[in-house]
């Protein structure tokens, strides 16, 4: 019976060691601090969306918890979209100074350019057509005198042929 108890205790001890090996010291690290980023655009009212996910209408402020870099994309109807890269730098503190986080640029300002409508293609110049009476074999215009030697009589009220 003593052997069974010793084997059970040893098994539990090994199970505890295996779970400790999957435990990492990264869990003791604190999450990056949240920092507010000011977002603005010219003209105002654009949608600002970060590559981290959150978005808002400018002018606004978003809390960001990131280290490294991310980007902010600005969109507004009738304006070309614009993406601005943002760099986050975290300087760890020591026993005498606290840790600091800096964001460059802050505030993030985007100047949106209007989209110009496309110009319509140039129109082809049309040539003026010659009058129908000048064409060979064409009938005379209404109210005009018949040609000399024509089998048709002159219409009433028309001037006599010359």
PyMOL commands that set and color helices and strands:
alter all, ss='L'
color gray80, all
select helices_A, chain A and resi 2-22+25-28+132-134
alter helices_A, ss='H'
color red, helices_A
select strands_A, chain A and resi 35-42+47-50+55-57+60-64+68-75+82-91+100-104+108-111
alter strands_A, ss='S'
color yellow, strands_A
deselect
rebuild
show_as cartoon
